[in-house]
Amino acid sequence: MKKIKSADKQSFAGMPNKSDFLLPGRSGTGKAFCICLAITVYLSAAAQNQVDFRGLFSVHVEKKISRSVSFTFMNEEILTYDFQELGFFFFDAGMKYKFNRSLSVNGNYRFLFRRNLDNFYDNRQVLYGDIDFVKGKGNWTFGGTVRIQSVFYTHVRDGYRPPLIYNRDKVKIGCRINYYLQPFIEAEVFFPLNHPVRKTIDQIRGSAGLAYTINRHVKLEVYEQIQQQLNRAPRNTNYVTAVNWYFRF
């Protein structure tokens, strides 16, 4: 029986020795077949779990109607497939009620367009409600959001699909350097509540960025985000570069 050579004794330029393919108890042809099969399985799995670099741009507008009530509007565009095409965009409008400096609730309607594999846009309608909490301590800010959302499929090839309901929970920590600058980190998890297959967390997001307050009415936010899909096939990973504008009046 011939002993397999170790990886540190490979031939010139890192190429494996011929004997490395002749494993004990098997013919060279059988071993080559097994290696090819293993490579095929690996590449197939890698192809299913795609990595995408995306760009996100959004505009958020909040108009105060009274001391506690505000009207909100948001528009967002997302470039997908390594910034090559407009994959998503939506318009969002709602009402926000602020109980005090720390606690607020809002209800929103969102009309979303999503690019399909035929390069047409399917539309979705989303209803959601948020409970927002934020608390400051010194230069630190701690915040969280609990969201319940329902996604309605207005156009589906295979026929009717019932609304998909999610619970999305988010926490955010920021540290104010001065009036203008505040770096922050953020994490979010997605819980499907009525999905026929997924019964646990199916997506997590993590962000790190910088908020720049221009004045009391305008703020700019720039961040990098990783979106990781879980408990599904494929388990895609998205890397997002985001620019958000906030206007308050």
Backbone as CSV, one residue per row, in Angstrom:
resi,resn,N_x,N_y,N_z,CA_x,CA_y,CA_z,C_x,C_y,C_z
1,MET,0.863,-1.189,0.000,0.000,0.000,0.000,0.895,1.233,0.000
2,LYS,0.582,2.141,-0.922,1.415,3.337,-1.063,0.876,4.474,-0.216
3,LYS,1.730,5.128,0.536,1.327,6.197,1.430,1.095,7.497,0.661
4,ILE,0.050,8.209,1.034,-0.248,9.473,0.355,0.732,10.529,0.834
5,LYS,1.215,11.318,-0.111,2.150,12.376,0.244,1.408,13.524,0.894
6,SER,2.031,14.209,1.811,1.402,15.332,2.496,1.330,16.538,1.584
7,ALA,0.454,17.497,1.948,0.214,18.663,1.093,1.441,19.539,0.975
8,ASP,2.331,19.521,1.993,3.501,20.398,1.937,4.611,19.832,1.077
9,LYS,4.404,18.645,0.439,5.415,18.072,-0.442,4.895,18.002,-1.861
10,GLN,4.098,18.999,-2.249,3.585,19.038,-3.600,4.675,19.483,-4.565
11,SER,4.418,19.204,-5.842,5.411,19.515,-6.875,5.433,20.998,-7.174
12,PHE,6.187,21.393,-8.185,6.431,22.786,-8.562,5.126,23.554,-8.772
13,ALA,5.087,24.801,-8.312,3.969,25.726,-8.506,2.701,25.249,-7.820
14,GLY,2.849,24.418,-6.792,1.681,24.000,-6.025,0.864,22.925,-6.675
15,MET,1.309,22.352,-7.797,0.562,21.296,-8.462,0.728,20.002,-7.690
16,PRO,-0.358,19.210,-7.466,-0.249,17.959,-6.719,0.508,16.916,-7.503
17,ASN,1.190,16.013,-6.772,1.868,14.905,-7.423,0.856,13.911,-7.957
18,LYS,1.228,13.202,-8.972,0.340,12.236,-9.589,-0.110,11.180,-8.593
19,SER,0.785,10.774,-7.707,0.449,9.733,-6.743,-0.594,10.191,-5.738
20,ASP,-0.799,11.505,-5.603,-1.800,11.998,-4.667,-3.207,11.588,-5.076
21,PHE,-3.399,11.279,-6.356,-4.708,10.865,-6.828,-4.920,9.360,-6.677
22,LEU,-3.909,8.603,-6.298,-4.008,7.142,-6.174,-4.153,6.791,-4.707
23,LEU,-5.402,6.822,-4.229,-5.658,6.567,-2.822,-5.696,5.070,-2.561
24,PRO,-5.438,4.634,-1.337,-5.351,3.218,-1.007,-6.643,2.473,-1.339
25,GLY,-6.464,1.270,-1.906,-7.587,0.377,-2.116,-8.451,0.722,-3.303
26,ARG,-8.068,1.732,-4.123,-8.885,2.140,-5.260,-7.997,2.307,-6.482
27,SER,-8.606,2.176,-7.639,-7.870,2.431,-8.867,-7.803,3.923,-9.122
28,GLY,-6.879,4.317,-9.979,-6.755,5.733,-10.310,-8.016,6.259,-10.963
29,THR,-8.652,5.446,-11.809,-9.874,5.883,-12.476,-10.999,6.105,-11.475
30,GLY,-11.142,5.184,-10.517,-12.188,5.332,-9.504,-11.978,6.556,-8.648
31,LYS,-10.705,6.821,-8.296,-10.420,7.983,-7.470,-10.676,9.280,-8.221
32,ALA,-10.317,9.302,-9.486,-10.561,10.503,-10.287,-12.057,10.780,-10.389
33,PHE,-12.834,9.692,-10.534,-14.290,9.854,-10.610,-14.842,10.430,-9.311
34,CYS,-14.361,9.900,-8.174,-14.826,10.380,-6.874,-14.481,11.852,-6.663
35,ILE,-13.276,12.230,-7.072,-12.851,13.624,-6.922,-13.701,14.537,-7.793
36,CYS,-13.960,14.140,-9.029,-14.795,14.944,-9.929,-16.206,15.087,-9.377
37,LEU,-16.728,13.973,-8.810,-18.059,14.016,-8.234,-18.113,14.972,-7.047
38,ALA,-17.076,14.929,-6.199,-17.037,15.819,-5.037,-16.964,17.282,-5.470
39,ILE,-16.161,17.566,-6.489,-16.043,18.940,-6.998,-17.373,19.413,-7.563
40,THR,-18.068,18.539,-8.287,-19.361,18.893,-8.868,-20.377,19.236,-7.796
41,VAL,-20.425,18.420,-6.730,-21.357,18.670,-5.635,-21.038,19.984,-4.948
42,TYR,-19.750,20.242,-4.725,-19.334,21.491,-4.075,-19.721,22.707,-4.897
43,LEU,-19.430,22.672,-6.208,-19.752,23.802,-7.065,-21.256,24.003,-7.170
44,SER,-22.000,22.924,-7.161,-23.452,23.038,-7.213,-23.991,23.728,-5.970
45,ALA,-23.462,23.348,-4.815,-23.897,23.988,-3.561,-23.485,25.453,-3.533
46,ALA,-22.287,25.741,-4.011,-21.807,27.127,-4.019,-22.658,27.979,-4.954
47,ALA,-23.093,27.391,-6.075,-23.906,28.146,-7.031,-25.272,28.471,-6.444
48,GLN,-25.813,27.585,-5.590,-27.115,27.824,-5.004,-27.062,28.923,-3.949
49,ASN,-25.971,29.025,-3.208,-25.831,30.047,-2.178,-25.072,31.229,-2.766
50,GLN,-25.804,32.155,-3.386,-25.195,33.237,-4.120,-24.796,34.386,-3.200
51,VAL,-23.830,35.162,-3.671,-23.400,36.379,-2.994,-23.665,37.546,-3.925
52,ASP,-24.319,38.572,-3.413,-24.687,39.713,-4.241,-24.268,40.999,-3.531
53,PHE,-23.690,41.938,-4.292,-23.340,43.256,-3.782,-24.400,44.240,-4.271
54,ARG,-24.986,44.968,-3.323,-26.125,45.811,-3.650,-25.914,47.246,-3.210
55,GLY,-26.647,48.136,-3.847,-26.642,49.536,-3.462,-28.045,49.982,-3.107
56,LEU,-28.174,50.752,-2.041,-29.486,51.199,-1.562,-29.477,52.708,-1.396
57,PHE,-30.537,53.341,-1.892,-30.714,54.784,-1.716,-32.143,55.039,-1.280
58,SER,-32.323,55.834,-0.233,-33.680,56.099,0.245,-33.818,57.539,0.718
59,VAL,-35.065,57.996,0.693,-35.435,59.323,1.185,-36.588,59.151,2.164
60,HIS,-36.437,59.698,3.382,-37.451,59.619,4.429,-37.909,61.041,4.760
61,VAL,-39.223,61.239,4.769,-39.787,62.557,5.081,-40.785,62.400,6.219
62,GLU,-40.654,63.235,7.240,-41.606,63.256,8.349,-42.123,64.675,8.524
63,LYS,-43.451,64.818,8.449,-44.091,66.125,8.591,-44.975,66.104,9.832
64,LYS,-44.658,66.943,10.793,-45.437,66.993,12.026,-46.770,67.689,11.770
65,ILE,-47.842,67.024,12.215,-49.173,67.598,12.121,-49.553,68.258,13.435
66,SER,-49.139,67.635,14.520,-49.336,68.195,15.855,-48.140,67.795,16.713
67,ARG,-48.233,68.054,17.989,-47.119,67.730,18.879,-46.828,66.230,18.917
68,SER,-47.861,65.403,18.723,-47.708,63.954,18.838,-47.862,63.201,17.530
69,VAL,-48.512,63.795,16.542,-48.859,63.090,15.305,-48.029,63.611,14.142
70,SER,-47.513,62.656,13.330,-46.731,63.013,12.149,-47.176,62.176,10.959
71,PHE,-47.029,62.746,9.785,-47.214,62.018,8.537,-45.837,61.618,8.023
72,THR,-45.676,60.367,7.581,-44.374,59.899,7.097,-44.477,59.420,5.661
73,PHE,-43.403,59.619,4.929,-43.297,59.149,3.544,-41.874,58.656,3.309
74,MET,-41.748,57.568,2.531,-40.427,57.027,2.229,-40.405,56.472,0.814
75,ASN,-39.294,56.684,0.139,-39.032,56.076,-1.170,-37.656,55.420,-1.107
76,GLU,-37.572,54.192,-1.633,-36.303,53.455,-1.582,-36.087,52.715,-2.887
77,GLU,-34.828,52.737,-3.371,-34.417,51.966,-4.550,-33.227,51.087,-4.180
78,ILE,-33.228,49.855,-4.696,-32.146,48.917,-4.411,-31.594,48.379,-5.726
79,LEU,-30.307,48.568,-5.948,-29.617,48.013,-7.111,-29.074,46.637,-6.748
80,THR,-29.374,45.642,-7.577,-28.970,44.269,-7.299,-28.007,43.763,-8.372
81,TYR,-27.593,42.492,-8.225,-26.653,41.849,-9.149,-25.415,42.717,-9.355
82,ASP,-24.753,43.016,-8.234,-23.529,43.814,-8.234,-23.751,45.188,-8.855
83,PHE,-24.827,45.846,-8.440,-25.174,47.216,-8.849,-25.570,47.320,-10.325
84,GLN,-25.932,46.233,-10.967,-26.161,46.253,-12.407,-27.606,46.534,-12.810
85,GLU,-28.582,46.304,-11.912,-29.969,46.537,-12.295,-30.786,46.963,-11.090
86,LEU,-31.907,47.606,-11.375,-32.812,48.041,-10.325,-33.665,46.850,-9.919
87,GLY,-33.355,46.260,-8.772,-34.032,45.052,-8.348,-35.311,45.300,-7.575
88,PHE,-35.328,46.362,-6.743,-36.498,46.680,-5.941,-36.671,48.193,-5.894
89,PHE,-37.899,48.639,-5.791,-38.166,50.009,-5.372,-39.581,50.073,-4.814
90,PHE,-39.790,50.983,-3.867,-41.112,51.072,-3.264,-41.397,52.478,-2.773
91,PHE,-42.694,52.716,-2.549,-43.185,53.961,-1.971,-43.964,53.601,-0.712
92,ASP,-43.762,54.394,0.332,-44.287,54.054,1.644,-44.872,55.310,2.286
93,ALA,-46.087,55.182,2.829,-46.714,56.313,3.509,-47.430,55.818,4.754
94,GLY,-47.463,56.660,5.800,-48.120,56.237,7.028,-48.260,57.364,8.029
95,MET,-48.756,57.006,9.208,-48.942,57.944,10.306,-48.165,57.458,11.526
96,LYS,-47.611,58.426,12.259,-46.809,58.130,13.439,-47.377,58.878,14.634
97,TYR,-47.478,58.160,15.758,-47.944,58.789,17.000,-46.858,58.646,18.055
98,LYS,-46.455,59.767,18.630,-45.376,59.787,19.601,-45.956,60.032,20.993
99,PHE,-45.789,59.030,21.886,-46.292,59.155,23.246,-45.418,60.085,24.076
100,ASN,-44.103,59.926,23.922,-43.145,60.758,24.643,-41.818,60.700,23.888
101,ARG,-40.751,61.165,24.512,-39.459,61.191,23.833,-38.904,59.801,23.552
102,SER,-39.405,58.779,24.249,-38.844,57.438,24.134,-39.708,56.459,23.349
103,LEU,-41.019,56.661,23.327,-41.925,55.642,22.784,-42.833,56.231,21.709
104,SER,-42.935,55.496,20.578,-43.827,55.906,19.489,-44.328,54.677,18.761
105,VAL,-45.436,54.841,18.037,-45.998,53.771,17.210,-46.335,54.359,15.848
106,ASN,-46.385,53.502,14.833,-46.789,53.964,13.509,-47.427,52.833,12.721
107,GLY,-48.256,53.222,11.767,-48.855,52.279,10.833,-48.615,52.767,9.411
108,ASN,-48.197,51.854,8.514,-47.798,52.259,7.164,-48.338,51.322,6.086
109,TYR,-48.456,51.903,4.898,-48.796,51.153,3.694,-47.639,51.298,2.709
110,ARG,-47.225,50.173,2.112,-46.091,50.181,1.185,-46.488,49.508,-0.128
111,PHE,-46.170,50.172,-1.234,-46.394,49.599,-2.563,-45.028,49.327,-3.181
112,LEU,-44.737,48.053,-3.422,-43.388,47.615,-3.767,-43.356,46.968,-5.145
113,PHE,-42.288,47.238,-5.889,-42.041,46.595,-7.179,-40.774,45.759,-7.063
114,ARG,-40.855,44.517,-7.520,-39.725,43.588,-7.434,-39.464,42.967,-8.793
115,ARG,-38.224,43.063,-9.242,-37.863,42.539,-10.561,-37.827,41.009,-10.536
116,ASN,-38.495,40.374,-11.525,-38.497,38.916,-11.587,-37.458,38.411,-12.583
117,LEU,-37.394,37.092,-12.764,-36.376,36.501,-13.639,-36.603,36.807,-15.108
118,ASP,-37.802,37.253,-15.468,-38.099,37.639,-16.854,-37.864,39.122,-17.093
119,ASN,-37.253,39.785,-16.112,-36.938,41.219,-16.196,-38.184,42.093,-16.271
120,PHE,-39.272,41.619,-15.675,-40.452,42.435,-15.454,-40.605,42.655,-13.952
121,TYR,-41.432,43.634,-13.601,-41.600,43.949,-12.185,-42.954,43.451,-11.676
122,ASP,-42.901,42.582,-10.668,-44.103,42.179,-9.946,-44.320,43.157,-8.803
123,ASN,-45.586,43.434,-8.507,-45.845,44.350,-7.403,-46.358,43.607,-6.183
124,ARG,-46.028,44.147,-5.035,-46.462,43.632,-3.744,-47.015,44.798,-2.928
125,GLN,-47.981,44.500,-2.084,-48.499,45.498,-1.160,-48.237,45.033,0.268
126,VAL,-47.765,45.959,1.086,-47.359,45.615,2.443,-48.061,46.548,3.430
127,LEU,-48.655,45.959,4.446,-49.181,46.702,5.585,-48.355,46.336,6.811
128,TYR,-47.928,47.332,7.580,-47.142,47.011,8.772,-47.339,48.058,9.855
129,GLY,-47.072,47.623,11.074,-47.108,48.507,12.223,-45.849,48.342,13.045
130,ASP,-45.345,49.455,13.587,-44.113,49.460,14.376,-44.360,49.990,15.782
131,ILE,-43.621,49.443,16.722,-43.473,50.035,18.048,-41.999,50.386,18.192
132,ASP,-41.693,51.670,18.369,-40.314,52.146,18.439,-39.998,52.637,19.844
133,PHE,-38.811,52.257,20.313,-38.343,52.704,21.624,-36.917,53.210,21.489
134,VAL,-36.623,54.351,22.068,-35.262,54.883,22.054,-34.976,55.535,23.404
135,LYS,-33.763,55.325,23.895,-33.367,55.868,25.194,-31.929,56.328,25.131
136,GLY,-31.681,57.550,25.570,-30.339,58.085,25.588,-29.738,58.047,26.981
137,LYS,-28.431,57.785,27.042,-27.697,57.815,28.316,-26.309,58.368,28.040
138,GLY,-26.107,59.609,28.427,-24.849,60.266,28.096,-24.751,60.458,26.594
139,ASN,-23.630,60.036,26.016,-23.449,60.123,24.575,-24.014,58.903,23.835
140,TRP,-24.537,57.938,24.577,-25.015,56.697,23.968,-26.519,56.752,23.739
141,THR,-26.933,56.094,22.660,-28.354,55.972,22.333,-28.678,54.505,22.098
142,PHE,-29.733,54.018,22.747,-30.166,52.636,22.605,-31.601,52.632,22.075
143,GLY,-31.820,51.888,21.006,-33.143,51.878,20.409,-33.545,50.497,19.923
144,GLY,-34.843,50.335,19.709,-35.355,49.064,19.213,-36.682,49.255,18.504
145,THR,-36.996,48.338,17.600,-38.256,48.371,16.857,-38.833,46.964,16.792
146,VAL,-40.116,46.859,17.080,-40.855,45.616,16.883,-41.865,45.868,15.768
147,ARG,-41.778,45.077,14.711,-42.658,45.270,13.552,-43.440,43.999,13.245
148,ILE,-44.726,44.168,12.940,-45.551,43.113,12.375,-45.966,43.574,10.985
149,GLN,-45.647,42.778,9.975,-45.980,43.167,8.609,-46.675,42.027,7.879
150,SER,-47.533,42.404,6.944,-48.251,41.441,6.110,-48.020,41.807,4.654
151,VAL,-47.514,40.840,3.872,-47.200,41.053,2.457,-48.299,40.414,1.616
152,PHE,-48.903,41.215,0.729,-49.973,40.735,-0.139,-49.438,40.570,-1.553
153,TYR,-49.679,39.397,-2.149,-49.207,39.087,-3.496,-50.321,39.415,-4.487
154,THR,-50.150,40.517,-5.213,-51.201,40.948,-6.132,-51.089,40.296,-7.501
155,HIS,-49.904,39.741,-7.820,-49.732,39.075,-9.114,-48.810,37.880,-8.917
156,VAL,-49.371,36.675,-9.052,-48.612,35.446,-8.876,-48.948,34.502,-10.021
157,ARG,-47.915,33.961,-10.666,-48.141,33.091,-11.817,-48.921,31.831,-11.467
158,ASP,-48.614,31.263,-10.296,-49.201,29.978,-9.934,-50.586,30.108,-9.305
159,GLY,-51.155,31.307,-9.330,-52.464,31.486,-8.741,-52.398,32.234,-7.423
160,TYR,-53.438,32.078,-6.636,-53.557,32.834,-5.385,-52.531,32.380,-4.354
161,ARG,-51.924,33.353,-3.669,-51.065,33.081,-2.524,-51.555,33.898,-1.347
162,PRO,-51.738,33.283,-0.200,-52.216,34.033,0.973,-51.161,35.031,1.437
163,PRO,-51.569,36.059,2.170,-50.601,37.037,2.689,-49.561,36.354,3.568
164,LEU,-48.335,36.861,3.500,-47.237,36.327,4.301,-46.962,37.300,5.441
165,ILE,-47.045,36.806,6.668,-46.927,37.655,7.842,-45.577,37.419,8.520
166,TYR,-44.911,38.519,8.863,-43.598,38.454,9.510,-43.584,39.296,10.774
167,ASN,-42.767,38.866,11.715,-42.362,39.681,12.847,-40.892,40.040,12.641
168,ARG,-40.594,41.347,12.600,-39.221,41.812,12.427,-38.815,42.622,13.658
169,ASP,-37.743,42.196,14.302,-37.262,42.865,15.511,-35.871,43.436,15.259
170,LYS,-35.680,44.687,15.675,-34.423,45.383,15.380,-33.928,46.114,16.615
171,VAL,-32.613,46.075,16.842,-31.976,46.857,17.908,-30.890,47.728,17.283
172,LYS,-30.676,48.894,17.890,-29.701,49.853,17.357,-28.998,50.548,18.506
173,ILE,-27.675,50.673,18.392,-26.858,51.351,19.395,-26.018,52.408,18.686
174,GLY,-26.071,53.632,19.188,-25.295,54.716,18.612,-24.498,55.449,19.678
175,CYS,-23.414,56.083,19.253,-22.573,56.857,20.173,-22.297,58.222,19.534
176,ARG,-22.841,59.259,20.133,-22.700,60.595,19.563,-21.326,61.173,19.893
177,ILE,-20.569,61.495,18.847,-19.246,62.109,19.020,-19.382,63.600,19.275
178,ASN,-20.235,64.241,18.487,-20.571,65.649,18.677,-21.960,65.874,18.079
179,TYR,-22.340,67.115,17.898,-23.676,67.399,17.363,-23.882,66.779,15.989
180,TYR,-22.821,66.700,15.206,-22.951,66.299,13.811,-22.804,64.790,13.587
181,LEU,-21.907,64.140,14.308,-21.522,62.765,13.979,-21.979,61.762,15.026
182,GLN,-22.523,60.645,14.532,-22.930,59.559,15.418,-22.746,58.214,14.710
183,PRO,-21.665,57.481,14.994,-21.534,56.113,14.466,-22.542,55.203,15.164
184,PHE,-22.943,54.135,14.486,-23.947,53.242,15.052,-23.772,51.829,14.510
185,ILE,-24.352,50.880,15.224,-24.470,49.498,14.772,-25.924,49.077,14.936
186,GLU,-26.330,48.107,14.124,-27.736,47.717,14.104,-27.854,46.247,13.750
187,ALA,-28.827,45.558,14.332,-29.075,44.148,14.022,-30.579,43.928,13.916
188,GLU,-30.974,43.056,12.979,-32.393,42.788,12.752,-32.597,41.314,12.441
189,VAL,-33.689,40.748,12.937,-34.036,39.353,12.668,-35.451,39.296,12.103
190,PHE,-35.691,38.308,11.228,-36.985,38.111,10.582,-37.587,36.784,11.058
191,PHE,-38.789,36.844,11.650,-39.506,35.640,12.081,-40.750,35.466,11.197
192,PRO,-40.829,34.450,10.362,-42.086,34.191,9.639,-43.133,33.635,10.589
193,LEU,-44.345,34.168,10.534,-45.401,33.747,11.451,-46.381,32.753,10.833
194,ASN,-46.495,32.755,9.505,-47.442,31.834,8.874,-46.889,31.190,7.609
195,HIS,-45.566,31.114,7.501,-44.970,30.501,6.313,-45.230,28.999,6.325
196,PRO,-45.586,28.401,5.181,-45.898,26.966,5.164,-44.703,26.062,5.441
197,VAL,-43.477,26.560,5.248,-42.281,25.734,5.425,-41.371,26.276,6.519
198,ARG,-41.056,27.558,6.488,-40.114,28.148,7.433,-40.800,28.421,8.759
199,LYS,-40.287,27.815,9.801,-40.891,27.931,11.118,-39.996,28.642,12.123
200,THR,-38.855,29.142,11.668,-37.952,29.850,12.565,-37.305,30.997,11.804
201,ILE,-36.335,31.666,12.407,-35.698,32.826,11.788,-35.190,32.473,10.394
202,ASP,-35.574,33.263,9.392,-35.116,32.963,8.035,-34.258,34.068,7.425
203,GLN,-33.990,35.128,8.193,-33.055,36.148,7.714,-32.557,36.980,8.894
204,ILE,-31.272,37.318,8.858,-30.693,38.248,9.821,-29.939,39.327,9.060
205,ARG,-29.901,40.521,9.648,-29.186,41.637,9.039,-28.340,42.323,10.091
206,GLY,-27.143,42.701,9.704,-26.260,43.454,10.584,-25.702,44.656,9.853
207,SER,-25.681,45.813,10.514,-25.241,47.050,9.870,-24.276,47.812,10.765
208,ALA,-23.408,48.580,10.125,-22.519,49.507,10.821,-22.373,50.739,9.944
209,GLY,-22.559,51.916,10.547,-22.525,53.114,9.718,-22.316,54.379,10.520
210,LEU,-22.569,55.497,9.847,-22.345,56.820,10.415,-23.510,57.725,10.046
211,ALA,-24.070,58.406,11.053,-25.122,59.390,10.833,-24.519,60.787,10.953
212,TYR,-24.871,61.650,9.999,-24.362,63.027,9.992,-25.552,63.972,10.041
213,THR,-25.693,64.704,11.147,-26.784,65.661,11.303,-26.363,66.989,10.711
214,ILE,-27.033,67.393,9.639,-26.701,68.662,8.981,-27.312,69.828,9.756
215,ASN,-28.580,69.695,10.098,-29.255,70.658,10.966,-30.454,69.965,11.590
216,ARG,-31.308,70.691,12.260,-32.433,70.067,12.979,-33.456,69.442,12.034
217,HIS,-33.370,69.762,10.753,-34.342,69.252,9.787,-33.784,68.180,8.856
218,VAL,-32.471,68.091,8.714,-31.875,67.216,7.698,-30.774,66.355,8.314
219,LYS,-30.813,65.069,7.991,-29.786,64.131,8.453,-29.434,63.169,7.326
220,LEU,-28.153,62.832,7.236,-27.644,61.874,6.253,-27.089,60.662,6.983
221,GLU,-27.412,59.491,6.458,-26.966,58.242,7.078,-26.313,57.367,6.013
222,VAL,-25.110,56.884,6.317,-24.382,56.001,5.395,-23.964,54.758,6.167
223,TYR,-24.205,53.586,5.599,-23.837,52.371,6.325,-23.577,51.212,5.373
224,GLU,-22.912,50.194,5.917,-22.711,48.921,5.237,-23.533,47.869,5.964
225,GLN,-24.169,46.995,5.196,-25.047,45.992,5.792,-24.797,44.619,5.177
226,ILE,-24.868,43.596,6.024,-24.814,42.207,5.566,-26.179,41.581,5.815
227,GLN,-26.754,41.007,4.769,-28.035,40.310,4.867,-27.791,38.828,4.618
228,GLN,-28.120,38.004,5.600,-27.890,36.563,5.488,-29.214,35.813,5.598
229,GLN,-29.550,35.054,4.560,-30.752,34.235,4.590,-30.453,32.908,5.289
230,LEU,-31.435,32.410,6.035,-31.271,31.197,6.825,-32.460,30.256,6.611
231,ASN,-32.227,28.977,6.901,-33.291,27.976,6.907,-34.113,27.981,5.623
232,ARG,-33.423,28.125,4.519,-34.060,28.090,3.210,-33.019,27.698,2.178
233,ALA,-33.469,27.383,0.983,-32.550,27.079,-0.109,-32.944,27.944,-1.311
234,PRO,-32.013,28.763,-1.825,-30.633,28.924,-1.365,-30.531,29.880,-0.171
235,ARG,-29.409,29.808,0.547,-29.136,30.718,1.655,-28.215,31.825,1.150
236,ASN,-28.803,32.800,0.465,-28.018,33.849,-0.175,-27.487,34.852,0.844
237,THR,-26.362,35.477,0.487,-25.763,36.535,1.290,-25.682,37.800,0.452
238,ASN,-26.182,38.927,0.988,-26.150,40.203,0.284,-25.326,41.208,1.086
239,TYR,-24.462,41.919,0.385,-23.678,42.993,0.983,-24.213,44.313,0.424
240,VAL,-24.690,45.172,1.305,-25.410,46.375,0.882,-24.650,47.622,1.310
241,THR,-24.462,48.540,0.370,-23.954,49.879,0.659,-25.126,50.832,0.564
242,ALA,-25.428,51.542,1.653,-26.663,52.319,1.730,-26.392,53.796,2.001
243,VAL,-27.245,54.629,1.396,-27.251,56.073,1.643,-28.700,56.490,1.892
244,ASN,-28.972,57.019,3.084,-30.334,57.427,3.464,-30.359,58.908,3.809
245,TRP,-31.363,59.613,3.288,-31.607,61.003,3.635,-32.869,61.093,4.488
246,TYR,-32.803,61.885,5.563,-33.942,62.090,6.446,-34.279,63.587,6.503
247,PHE,-35.567,63.895,6.317,-36.049,65.288,6.379,-37.200,65.351,7.371
248,ARG,-37.123,66.281,8.320,-38.178,66.464,9.309,-38.612,67.925,9.327
249,PHE,-39.912,68.124,9.273,-40.454,69.475,9.224,-41.558,69.651,10.268
